[in-house]
């Protein structure tokens, strides 16, 4: 990873009748990113969903997202590639914030104080006084 690389994310809607077709189309995108000096960081498996409105004649498509590092000078070429790619119905390319995974601090376990019989009797007396029984 070069220090001048930034973290980008693409949310996409892909054509495809089957999941294998969608994965093949996604592989073309990943190869292009890696061919231009990018480094794939994270991706979600494309899942099929019914679209809110038809895009052309397509009513169902695969959607997902992919995160990767890329130099800012290569982003313009990537956008042109995405616009030319016929398998992509829609896409959104954004600069993502770096997420530093900090180890979570374990929660402290509180120990319940042991109550003796004399403490319980005192509490009962106070409750009776308060309730007036």
C-alpha positions as CSV (number, residue, x, y, z in Angstrom):
1,X,0.0,0.0,0.0
2,X,1.5,3.3,-1.1
3,X,1.1,6.2,1.4
4,X,-0.6,8.3,-1.2
5,X,-3.3,5.7,-1.8
6,X,-6.8,6.4,-0.6
7,X,-9.6,4.1,0.5
8,X,-12.4,4.0,-2.0
9,X,-15.7,2.2,-2.0
10,X,-17.9,1.2,-5.0
11,X,-21.6,0.4,-4.4
12,X,-22.9,-1.4,-7.5
13,X,-25.9,-2.9,-9.2
14,X,-24.9,-5.6,-11.7
15,X,-26.8,-7.4,-14.5
16,X,-26.9,-11.1,-14.3
17,X,-29.4,-13.9,-14.4
18,X,-27.4,-16.2,-12.1
19,X,-25.0,-15.5,-9.2
20,X,-22.1,-17.0,-11.2
21,X,-22.6,-14.3,-13.9
22,X,-22.6,-11.6,-11.3
23,X,-19.5,-12.9,-9.7
24,X,-17.7,-13.1,-13.1
25,X,-18.7,-9.5,-13.8
26,X,-17.5,-8.5,-10.4
27,X,-14.2,-10.3,-11.1
28,X,-13.7,-8.1,-14.2
29,X,-14.0,-5.0,-12.0
30,X,-11.6,-6.3,-9.3
31,X,-9.0,-7.2,-12.1
32,X,-9.2,-3.7,-13.4
33,X,-8.7,-2.2,-10.0
34,X,-5.7,-4.5,-9.3
35,X,-4.3,-3.9,-12.7
36,X,-4.1,-0.1,-12.0
37,X,-2.2,-0.5,-8.8
38,X,-5.1,-0.9,-6.5
39,X,-5.3,-3.3,-3.6
40,X,-8.6,-5.0,-2.8
41,X,-9.5,-4.6,0.9
42,X,-13.0,-5.9,1.5
43,X,-16.0,-6.9,-0.6
44,X,-19.5,-8.1,0.0
45,X,-20.9,-11.1,-1.8
46,X,-23.4,-9.8,-4.5
47,X,-27.0,-10.6,-3.6
48,X,-30.0,-10.6,-5.8
49,X,-32.7,-8.1,-5.2
50,X,-35.8,-6.9,-6.9
51,X,-35.4,-3.3,-8.1
52,X,-37.8,-0.5,-7.0
53,X,-38.2,0.4,-10.7
54,X,-37.0,-1.3,-13.9
55,X,-33.6,-0.2,-15.3
56,X,-34.3,-0.7,-19.0
57,X,-35.9,-4.1,-19.1
58,X,-34.2,-5.4,-16.0
59,X,-36.3,-5.9,-12.9
60,X,-33.9,-7.9,-10.8
61,X,-30.2,-7.4,-10.3
62,X,-27.3,-8.1,-8.0
63,X,-26.0,-5.5,-5.7
64,X,-23.1,-5.2,-3.3
65,X,-20.0,-3.2,-2.5
66,X,-16.3,-3.4,-2.7
67,X,-13.6,-1.4,-0.8
68,X,-10.1,-1.0,-2.1
69,X,-7.0,1.3,-2.0
70,X,-6.1,3.2,-5.1
71,X,-4.0,6.2,-6.1
72,X,-6.2,9.3,-6.7
73,X,-4.7,9.8,-10.2
74,X,-6.1,6.4,-11.3
75,X,-9.7,7.2,-10.2
76,X,-10.6,9.1,-13.3
77,X,-9.7,6.1,-15.5
78,X,-11.6,3.8,-13.1
79,X,-14.8,6.0,-13.5
80,X,-14.4,5.8,-17.3
81,X,-14.1,2.0,-17.1
82,X,-17.2,1.8,-14.9
83,X,-19.2,3.9,-17.3
84,X,-18.2,1.8,-20.2
85,X,-18.8,-1.5,-18.4
86,X,-22.1,-2.9,-19.9
87,X,-22.7,-5.3,-17.0
88,X,-23.0,-2.4,-14.5
89,X,-26.5,-0.9,-14.3
90,X,-25.6,1.7,-11.6
91,X,-22.6,2.5,-9.4
92,X,-21.5,4.9,-6.8
93,X,-17.8,5.6,-6.2
94,X,-17.0,7.3,-2.9
95,X,-13.9,8.0,-0.8
96,X,-14.3,6.1,2.3
97,X,-12.8,6.9,5.7
98,X,-10.2,4.6,7.1
99,X,-11.5,2.3,9.8
100,X,-8.9,1.4,12.4
101,X,-10.0,-1.7,14.2
102,X,-9.1,-1.0,17.8
103,X,-9.4,-4.0,20.1
104,X,-12.4,-3.6,22.2
105,X,-11.7,-3.2,25.9
106,X,-13.3,-6.0,27.9
107,X,-16.2,-5.0,30.1
108,X,-15.6,-5.1,33.8
109,X,-17.5,-7.7,35.6
110,X,-19.2,-6.3,38.7
111,X,-19.2,-8.6,41.7
112,X,-22.4,-8.8,43.7
113,X,-21.7,-8.0,47.3
114,X,-22.6,-10.8,49.6
115,X,-25.4,-9.8,52.0
116,X,-25.4,-11.3,55.5
117,X,-28.6,-12.3,57.4
118,X,-28.2,-9.3,59.7
119,X,-28.2,-7.0,56.7
120,X,-31.3,-8.6,55.3
121,X,-33.1,-8.2,58.7
122,X,-32.1,-4.5,58.8
123,X,-33.5,-3.9,55.3
124,X,-36.7,-5.7,56.2
125,X,-37.2,-3.5,59.3
126,X,-36.6,-0.3,57.2
127,X,-39.1,-1.5,54.6
128,X,-41.7,-2.2,57.3
129,X,-41.2,1.3,58.7
130,X,-41.5,2.9,55.3
131,X,-44.6,0.9,54.3
132,X,-46.1,1.2,57.7
133,X,-47.0,-2.4,58.3
